[in-house]
Amino acid sequence: MSPNYDYVIVGSGIAGLYAALLARQHGSVLVITKSSIDECNTRYAQGGIAAALGKDDSAALHAHDTVAAGAGLVDEAAAAILASGAADRIDDLVRIGVPFDTIEGEVSLGREGAHTAARVLHAGGDFTGAHIELTLTEAVRRAGVEVREYCLATHIRVEDGAVIGVLTSDSAPGVENEISCGNLILASGGAGQMYQFTTNPAVATGDGIALAYHAGAEIADMEFFQFHPTALRLPGVRAFLISEAVRGEGGVLLNAAGKRFMPEYHPKAELAPRDIVARAIHSEMMASGTDHVYLDVTHLPAQWLTARFPQIYRFCQEHGLDIASERIPVSPAAHYTTGGIRTNTWGETTLTGLYACGECASTGVHGANRLASNSLLETVVFAKRVIEQSLRANPRSTNMTAGALALSEVEAGEAPVATRESLQEIMWRDVGIVRSATSLSRAKALLAAWAATVGPPHDTASHELANLLTCSRLTAEAALLREESRGAHYRSDFPEPQDTWRRHIVFRRS
């Protein structure tokens, strides 16, 4: 007989661990994670967590900035929920033990792109994600929450439109275990490994999104993948995030000729929304035939730089670059899965008993372009709402289903062998920062051919490749359908936004 839990949570980032701590007060909880408990995107988050705590700030202003950044597709109710819930969730994290940075006893607030006020909290400078992750990990252990590491969720069990459990595979490849549950919460992170150049760790393979799609849940807004403008670009060195906070604190972007270029692209220059900065850098690289531009912080005090950005300073120094005296070579890299499993504002999906929160969810908060440092906030605000909703006696009542599409079906044909590397190359080349009907059609055809020929997954690596393939197809097909440019989605053949496309693209399996 399979083990039964009140809550099974897939993922051990901030969303999953915070949800587990809350759920533990109301029933039995199991957290499953395919790697170690602390290997997730949260751990690598440098920029911080946004909250309107300053004297000249407000939740209404934070919500306004969130809506403005989302390019016409933000759910305004969700944005208001996010901003108004920020202070209480920060209080929760402080009580749990997260050591946010302070100045003379008051929490320190930084400024980042597209925010109209300083409202970004950090912990240990640019170690924010790591501090939150480690603090929550210790709290989960103290609370006695059961955690299964190196355990991969492979299939969601559904009966009559309701989730009844999940199949998992652990250390014995090919051997599956069934776990029954009353509530299944997907908090498994994004799909950044779809792309050749990414700031995401190797585990970010879109597992929760693919699981939900194959179970029959709706997936929305996958075309709006956010590329971070500034990742370190050094030969032989993995793409390493150079936080947006570096530009917020005065860093300037220079092209190959040493000229500052962002004022020519946007009035806010380096503090413009991420999609604009990423495309500006891409344009400068194309014009000069180089694979990077420069982020210059040499005009800032060296001692202050090492204290404010210790992780960035140390990583660059370990690779022979002193950012206090040398310009930082940077280029865009895949960063954040803005779309994902479609939920309402309570984290409910279109399947009864299935919830999603964190990067794998599409709550409506980010619209077409995520506002910097809203992602960590979204995890705790909506994880809290997921647990609150799971305790209500009434079944879900929000009707979210409306004209969903299904991925195109193709017959098996001749195609190159699908590997993670070949998939990443195709996605970077054809479904990257700048897209067109030609590139997207080419990607769609190849990805569909791979899907028709790839065999059943049998171990973690093949499951991850299958999940990346599903997420890549959802992204490419949505991007081909959206014949406009909006937010993080840019079409060179349709360079302007169109009012007729001020709507969401939703997929549901046939």
C-alpha positions as CSV (number, residue, x, y, z in Angstrom):
1,M,0.0,0.0,0.0
2,S,1.4,3.4,-0.9
3,P,2.3,5.9,1.8
4,N,-0.4,8.6,2.3
5,Y,0.2,12.3,3.2
6,D,-2.0,15.3,3.6
7,Y,0.6,17.3,1.6
8,V,3.2,16.2,-0.9
9,I,5.4,19.1,-2.0
10,V,7.7,18.7,-5.1
11,G,10.7,21.0,-4.8
12,S,12.9,22.3,-2.1
13,G,13.4,26.0,-3.0
14,I,12.0,28.8,-1.0
15,A,8.4,28.2,-2.2
16,G,8.5,24.5,-1.3
17,L,10.2,24.8,2.0
18,Y,8.1,27.8,3.2
19,A,4.9,25.9,2.1
20,A,6.2,22.8,4.0
21,L,6.7,24.8,7.2
22,L,3.1,26.2,7.0
23,A,1.5,22.9,6.0
24,R,3.3,21.1,8.9
25,Q,1.0,22.9,11.3
26,H,-2.1,21.3,9.6
27,G,-1.2,17.7,8.7
28,S,1.5,15.2,7.5
29,V,3.9,16.6,4.9
30,L,6.5,15.1,2.6
31,V,8.9,17.2,0.5
32,I,10.5,15.4,-2.4
33,T,13.4,16.9,-4.3
34,K,15.4,15.3,-7.1
35,S,18.8,16.6,-5.8
36,S,19.9,17.7,-2.4
37,I,17.5,19.9,-0.4
38,D,19.5,23.1,-1.0
39,E,20.2,22.8,-4.8
40,C,17.7,25.1,-6.4
41,N,17.3,28.5,-8.1
42,T,16.6,30.2,-4.8
43,R,20.2,29.5,-3.7
44,Y,21.6,31.5,-6.6
45,A,19.3,34.5,-6.3
46,Q,21.5,37.6,-5.8
47,G,19.2,40.5,-6.4
48,G,17.0,40.2,-3.3
49,I,13.4,40.3,-2.4
50,A,11.1,43.3,-3.0
51,A,8.8,44.8,-0.3
52,A,7.4,48.3,0.1
53,L,8.8,49.0,3.5
54,G,10.3,52.5,3.0
55,K,8.8,55.7,4.3
56,D,8.2,57.1,0.8
57,D,6.9,53.8,-0.6
58,S,3.6,51.9,-0.5
59,A,2.1,48.6,-1.6
60,A,0.0,50.5,-4.1
61,L,3.2,51.9,-5.7
62,H,4.8,48.5,-5.7
63,A,1.8,47.0,-7.4
64,H,1.8,49.9,-10.0
65,D,5.4,49.1,-10.8
66,T,4.7,45.5,-11.2
67,V,1.8,46.1,-13.6
68,A,3.9,48.6,-15.6
69,A,6.7,46.1,-16.0
70,G,4.3,43.3,-17.1
71,A,3.5,45.0,-20.5
72,G,-0.2,44.8,-20.3
73,L,-0.6,41.2,-19.2
74,V,-0.3,41.4,-15.4
75,D,-3.4,40.3,-13.4
76,E,-3.9,43.5,-11.4
77,A,-5.6,41.6,-8.5
78,A,-2.6,39.3,-8.3
79,A,-0.2,42.2,-8.3
80,A,-2.1,43.9,-5.4
81,I,-2.1,40.6,-3.5
82,L,1.7,40.3,-4.0
83,A,2.5,43.9,-2.9
84,S,0.1,44.0,0.0
85,G,1.3,40.7,1.4
86,A,5.0,41.6,1.3
87,A,5.5,43.1,4.7
88,D,3.9,40.2,6.6
89,R,5.9,37.6,4.7
90,I,9.1,39.5,5.3
91,D,8.2,39.4,9.0
92,D,7.7,35.7,8.7
93,L,11.2,35.2,7.2
94,V,12.8,37.4,9.9
95,R,11.1,35.3,12.6
96,I,12.3,32.2,11.0
97,G,15.8,33.6,11.1
98,V,16.7,35.1,7.7
99,P,19.5,37.7,8.4
100,F,18.4,40.6,6.2
101,D,21.0,43.4,6.0
102,T,20.4,46.5,8.2
103,I,21.8,50.0,8.6
104,E,21.7,51.4,12.1
105,G,19.1,48.9,13.1
106,E,16.8,49.4,10.1
107,V,16.5,47.0,7.2
108,S,18.6,48.2,4.2
109,L,16.6,48.8,1.0
110,G,18.2,48.8,-2.4
111,R,17.0,50.1,-5.8
112,E,16.7,48.0,-8.9
113,G,15.6,48.5,-12.5
114,A,11.9,49.6,-13.1
115,H,11.3,50.1,-9.4
116,T,10.3,53.7,-8.5
117,A,11.5,53.4,-5.0
118,A,14.3,51.6,-3.0
119,R,12.4,48.5,-1.8
120,V,14.8,45.5,-2.3
121,L,16.0,43.7,0.8
122,H,19.2,41.7,0.7
123,A,20.9,39.2,3.1
124,G,24.7,39.1,3.1
125,G,24.8,41.5,0.2
126,D,24.4,39.3,-2.9
127,F,24.0,36.1,-1.0
128,T,20.3,36.7,-0.4
129,G,19.0,33.5,-2.0
130,A,21.6,31.3,-0.2
131,H,20.8,32.9,3.2
132,I,17.0,32.4,2.7
133,E,17.5,28.8,1.4
134,L,19.8,27.8,4.3
135,T,17.6,29.4,6.9
136,L,14.5,27.6,5.6
137,T,16.3,24.3,5.3
138,E,17.3,24.4,9.0
139,A,13.8,25.4,10.0
140,V,12.3,22.5,8.0
141,R,14.7,20.1,9.7
142,R,13.9,21.5,13.2
143,A,10.2,21.1,12.4
144,G,10.6,17.5,11.6
145,V,9.3,17.7,8.1
146,E,10.0,14.5,6.1
147,V,12.3,15.2,3.1
148,R,13.3,12.7,0.5
149,E,16.3,13.8,-1.4
150,Y,17.4,12.5,-4.8
151,C,13.8,11.5,-5.4
152,L,12.3,12.4,-8.8
153,A,8.5,12.9,-9.4
154,T,7.8,11.2,-12.7
155,H,4.0,11.2,-13.0
156,I,0.9,12.7,-11.4
157,R,-2.0,10.3,-10.7
158,V,-5.4,11.8,-11.6
159,E,-8.9,10.3,-11.2
160,D,-12.0,12.1,-12.3
161,G,-10.2,15.4,-12.6
162,A,-8.7,15.2,-9.1
163,V,-5.1,14.5,-8.1
164,I,-4.7,11.4,-5.9
165,G,-1.0,11.0,-5.8
166,V,2.4,11.1,-7.5
167,L,4.8,8.4,-8.9
168,T,8.5,8.8,-8.0
169,S,11.8,7.3,-8.9
170,D,14.8,7.4,-6.6
171,S,18.2,5.8,-6.4
172,A,17.0,2.6,-8.2
173,P,16.5,3.6,-11.9
174,G,13.4,2.2,-13.4
175,V,11.8,1.5,-10.1
176,E,8.8,3.7,-9.3
177,N,7.0,4.3,-6.0
178,E,3.5,5.6,-5.6
179,I,2.7,8.2,-3.0
180,S,-0.9,9.1,-2.2
181,C,-1.8,12.6,-1.0
182,G,-4.7,14.9,-0.4
183,N,-2.9,17.9,-1.8
184,L,0.0,18.0,-4.3
185,I,2.0,21.2,-4.4
186,L,4.4,21.7,-7.3
187,A,7.2,24.1,-6.3
188,S,9.8,22.7,-8.6
189,G,11.3,25.8,-10.2
190,G,11.7,26.9,-13.7
191,A,13.1,25.6,-17.0
192,G,16.2,27.7,-17.6
193,Q,18.2,24.7,-18.8
194,M,16.2,24.9,-22.1
195,Y,18.9,27.4,-23.2
196,Q,22.6,27.1,-24.0
197,F,23.5,30.2,-21.9
198,T,21.7,30.3,-18.6
199,T,22.1,31.5,-15.0
200,N,20.1,28.5,-13.8
201,P,21.6,25.4,-12.1
202,A,21.6,22.1,-13.9
203,V,18.5,21.0,-12.0
204,A,16.2,23.7,-13.6
205,T,14.7,21.4,-16.2
206,G,11.0,22.4,-16.0
207,D,10.0,19.2,-14.3
208,G,6.8,20.5,-12.6
209,I,5.6,22.3,-15.7
210,A,6.0,19.1,-17.8
211,L,4.4,17.0,-15.0
212,A,1.4,19.3,-14.8
213,Y,1.0,19.5,-18.6
214,H,1.0,15.7,-19.0
215,A,-1.5,15.4,-16.1
216,G,-3.9,17.7,-18.0
217,A,-3.4,21.0,-16.2
218,E,-3.2,24.3,-18.1
219,I,0.2,25.9,-18.9
220,A,0.2,29.7,-19.7
221,D,2.6,32.4,-21.0
222,M,5.6,30.2,-21.8
223,E,6.7,32.5,-24.6
224,F,7.6,35.2,-22.1
225,F,11.0,33.7,-21.0
226,Q,13.1,36.4,-19.3
227,F,16.7,36.8,-20.3
228,H,18.9,38.5,-17.7
229,P,20.9,41.3,-19.4
230,T,24.1,40.7,-17.5
231,A,25.8,37.3,-17.0
232,L,29.5,37.1,-16.8
233,R,31.0,36.1,-20.2
234,L,34.5,34.7,-19.8
235,P,36.0,31.9,-22.0
236,G,35.5,28.5,-20.3
237,V,33.5,29.9,-17.4
238,R,29.9,29.1,-16.8
239,A,27.4,31.9,-17.1
240,F,27.4,33.6,-13.7
241,L,24.7,36.1,-12.8
242,I,25.9,39.7,-12.3
243,S,23.0,41.0,-10.3
244,E,20.7,43.8,-11.5
245,A,21.6,45.5,-8.2
246,V,25.0,46.2,-9.6
247,R,23.4,48.5,-12.1
248,G,21.0,49.8,-9.4
249,E,24.0,50.9,-7.4
250,G,25.6,52.8,-10.2
251,G,27.2,50.3,-12.7
252,V,27.1,51.5,-16.3
253,L,27.1,49.5,-19.5
254,L,29.7,50.2,-22.2
255,N,30.0,48.7,-25.7
256,A,33.1,47.3,-27.3
257,A,34.3,50.8,-28.2
258,G,33.9,51.9,-24.5
259,K,30.9,54.0,-25.1
260,R,27.9,54.1,-22.7
261,F,24.9,53.1,-24.8
262,M,21.8,52.6,-22.6
263,P,20.6,56.3,-22.6
264,E,20.1,55.9,-26.4
265,Y,17.6,53.0,-25.8
266,H,15.6,54.1,-22.8
267,P,15.1,57.2,-20.5
268,K,15.9,55.1,-17.5
269,A,19.2,53.9,-19.1
270,E,20.7,51.0,-17.1
271,L,17.6,50.9,-14.9
272,A,15.2,50.2,-17.8
273,P,13.2,46.9,-17.7
274,R,15.2,43.8,-18.2
275,D,13.9,42.9,-21.6
276,I,14.9,46.3,-23.0
277,V,18.4,46.1,-21.5
278,A,18.9,42.6,-22.8
279,R,17.9,43.5,-26.3
280,A,20.0,46.7,-26.2
281,I,23.0,44.6,-25.3
282,H,22.1,42.1,-28.0
283,S,22.0,44.9,-30.6
284,E,25.3,46.3,-29.5
285,M,26.9,42.8,-29.7
286,M,25.5,42.3,-33.2
287,A,26.7,45.7,-34.4
288,S,30.3,45.1,-33.1
289,G,30.5,41.4,-33.9
290,T,31.4,40.6,-30.3
291,D,30.0,38.2,-27.8
292,H,29.8,40.6,-24.9
293,V,29.7,44.2,-23.7
294,Y,31.1,45.6,-20.5
295,L,29.6,46.5,-17.1
296,D,31.8,49.1,-15.5
297,V,31.9,49.6,-11.7
298,T,35.5,50.8,-11.5
299,H,34.3,54.3,-10.5
300,L,32.7,52.9,-7.3
301,P,34.8,52.5,-4.1
302,A,36.6,49.2,-4.0
303,Q,36.0,48.5,-0.3
304,W,32.3,49.2,-0.7
305,L,32.1,46.9,-3.8
306,T,33.6,43.9,-1.9
307,A,31.2,44.4,1.0
308,R,28.1,45.0,-1.1
309,F,28.7,42.3,-3.7
310,P,30.9,39.7,-2.0
311,Q,29.7,36.7,-4.0
312,I,30.2,38.5,-7.4
313,Y,33.5,40.0,-6.3
314,R,34.8,36.6,-5.1
315,F,33.7,34.7,-8.2
316,C,35.2,37.2,-10.6
317,Q,38.4,37.3,-8.6
318,E,38.7,33.5,-8.7
319,H,38.6,33.7,-12.5
320,G,41.2,36.4,-12.8
321,L,39.0,39.5,-12.9
322,D,39.2,42.3,-10.4
323,I,35.9,44.2,-10.8
324,A,37.2,47.1,-8.7
325,S,39.8,48.0,-11.4
326,E,38.6,46.1,-14.5
327,R,35.4,46.2,-16.6
328,I,33.2,43.1,-16.4
329,P,32.5,41.4,-19.7
330,V,28.8,40.5,-19.7
331,S,26.1,39.2,-22.1
332,P,22.5,38.2,-21.7
333,A,21.6,34.7,-20.5
334,A,18.4,32.8,-19.9
335,H,17.2,33.5,-16.4
336,Y,13.5,33.2,-15.4
337,T,10.5,31.2,-16.6
338,T,7.8,33.9,-16.5
339,G,5.0,31.5,-17.5
340,G,4.2,28.1,-16.2
341,I,1.4,26.1,-14.6
342,R,-1.7,28.3,-14.8
343,T,-3.1,29.1,-11.3
344,N,-5.7,31.4,-9.8
345,T,-4.7,33.8,-7.0
346,W,-4.9,31.0,-4.5
347,G,-2.4,28.8,-6.3
348,E,-5.1,26.4,-7.6
349,T,-4.6,24.8,-11.0
350,T,-7.3,23.4,-13.3
351,L,-7.0,20.0,-11.5
352,T,-8.6,19.6,-8.1
353,G,-6.0,19.0,-5.4
354,L,-3.1,20.2,-7.6
355,Y,-1.4,23.5,-6.6
356,A,1.6,25.4,-7.9
357,C,3.8,28.2,-6.5
358,G,7.1,29.7,-7.2
359,E,8.8,29.9,-10.6
360,C,6.9,26.9,-12.0
361,A,3.6,28.7,-11.5
362,S,1.9,31.3,-13.7
363,T,0.0,33.3,-11.1
364,G,-0.6,36.3,-13.4
365,V,1.8,38.5,-11.3
366,H,4.5,38.8,-13.9
367,G,2.6,39.3,-17.1
368,A,4.9,39.5,-20.0
369,N,8.0,40.6,-18.1
370,R,8.8,40.1,-14.4
371,L,9.7,43.1,-12.3
372,A,13.1,42.6,-10.6
373,S,13.1,40.9,-7.2
374,N,9.4,40.1,-7.3
375,S,10.2,36.4,-7.8
376,L,11.4,35.6,-4.3
377,L,8.4,37.6,-2.9
378,E,6.0,35.7,-5.1
379,T,7.2,32.4,-3.7
380,V,6.3,33.2,-0.1
381,V,3.1,35.2,-0.7
382,F,1.5,32.6,-2.9
383,A,2.9,29.6,-0.9
384,K,1.0,31.0,2.0
385,R,-2.2,31.3,0.0
386,V,-1.9,27.8,-1.3
387,I,-1.9,26.4,2.3
388,E,-4.7,28.7,3.3
389,Q,-6.8,27.5,0.3
390,S,-6.1,23.9,1.0
391,L,-7.7,24.2,4.4
392,R,-11.0,25.5,3.1
393,A,-13.9,23.1,3.2
394,N,-15.4,24.2,-0.1
395,P,-14.1,22.8,-3.4
396,R,-12.4,25.2,-5.8
397,S,-15.0,27.4,-7.6
398,T,-12.9,29.5,-10.0
399,N,-13.5,28.5,-13.6
400,M,-10.2,29.1,-15.4
401,T,-10.6,26.9,-18.4
402,A,-11.0,28.9,-21.6
403,G,-10.0,27.8,-25.1
404,A,-6.8,26.1,-24.3
405,L,-4.6,24.8,-27.1
406,A,-2.7,21.5,-27.4
407,L,0.8,20.9,-28.7
408,S,0.8,19.9,-32.4
409,E,0.9,16.2,-33.1
410,V,3.4,14.9,-35.7
411,E,4.3,11.5,-37.0
412,A,7.8,10.1,-36.2
413,G,10.3,11.0,-38.9
414,E,14.0,11.4,-39.4
415,A,15.6,13.9,-37.0
416,P,19.0,14.3,-35.4
417,V,19.4,12.6,-32.0
418,A,18.0,14.7,-29.2
419,T,20.4,15.6,-26.4
420,R,20.3,18.3,-23.8
421,E,23.1,20.1,-25.6
422,S,21.4,20.0,-29.0
423,L,18.1,21.1,-27.6
424,Q,19.8,24.0,-25.8
425,E,21.5,25.1,-29.0
426,I,18.3,25.1,-31.0
427,M,16.4,27.1,-28.3
428,W,19.2,29.7,-27.9
429,R,19.5,30.2,-31.7
430,D,15.8,30.0,-32.7
431,V,13.7,30.8,-29.6
432,G,16.1,33.2,-27.9
433,I,16.2,37.0,-27.3
434,V,15.2,37.9,-30.9
435,R,12.7,35.6,-32.7
436,S,11.0,35.4,-36.1
437,A,8.5,33.2,-37.9
438,T,11.4,31.5,-39.7
439,S,13.4,30.6,-36.7
440,L,10.4,29.6,-34.6
441,S,8.9,27.4,-37.3
442,R,12.3,25.7,-37.7
443,A,12.5,25.1,-33.9
444,K,8.9,23.9,-33.7
445,A,9.4,21.3,-36.4
446,L,12.6,19.9,-35.0
447,L,11.3,19.8,-31.4
448,A,8.1,18.0,-32.6
449,A,10.2,15.5,-34.5
450,W,12.3,14.8,-31.4
451,A,9.1,14.4,-29.3
452,A,7.9,11.8,-31.8
453,T,11.1,9.8,-31.8
454,V,12.5,10.0,-28.2
455,G,12.0,6.8,-26.2
456,P,10.3,6.5,-22.8
457,P,12.5,8.0,-20.0
458,H,14.2,5.4,-17.8
459,D,16.5,7.4,-15.5
460,T,16.8,11.0,-14.2
461,A,18.8,12.3,-17.2
462,S,16.2,11.0,-19.7
463,H,13.3,12.3,-17.6
464,E,14.9,15.7,-17.5
465,L,15.5,15.7,-21.2
466,A,11.8,14.7,-21.8
467,N,10.7,17.5,-19.5
468,L,12.9,20.1,-21.2
469,L,11.6,18.9,-24.6
470,T,8.0,19.5,-23.4
471,C,8.8,22.9,-22.0
472,S,10.7,23.9,-25.1
473,R,7.8,22.9,-27.4
474,L,5.4,24.9,-25.3
475,T,7.7,27.9,-25.5
476,A,8.4,27.7,-29.2
477,E,4.8,27.1,-30.2
478,A,3.5,29.9,-28.0
479,A,6.1,32.3,-29.4
480,L,5.2,31.4,-33.0
481,L,1.5,32.0,-32.3
482,R,2.1,35.4,-30.7
483,E,2.5,37.6,-33.7
484,E,3.7,40.8,-31.8
485,S,6.4,41.9,-29.5
486,R,5.5,42.3,-25.9
487,G,7.7,42.3,-22.7
488,A,10.2,39.5,-22.8
489,H,8.9,38.2,-26.1
490,Y,10.4,39.9,-29.2
491,R,9.6,39.1,-32.8
492,S,11.8,40.9,-35.4
493,D,8.9,40.3,-37.9
494,F,6.3,41.8,-35.6
495,P,8.4,44.4,-33.6
496,E,5.4,46.3,-32.0
497,P,2.8,45.2,-29.5
498,Q,-0.8,44.7,-30.8
499,D,-4.0,45.3,-28.8
500,T,-5.5,42.1,-30.3
501,W,-2.7,40.1,-28.6
502,R,-3.3,41.6,-25.1
503,R,-4.3,38.1,-24.0
504,H,-2.8,34.9,-22.7
505,I,-1.8,31.8,-24.7
506,V,-2.8,28.7,-22.7
507,F,-2.0,25.0,-23.5
508,R,-3.8,21.9,-22.2
509,R,-3.0,18.4,-23.3
510,S,-5.6,16.9,-25.6
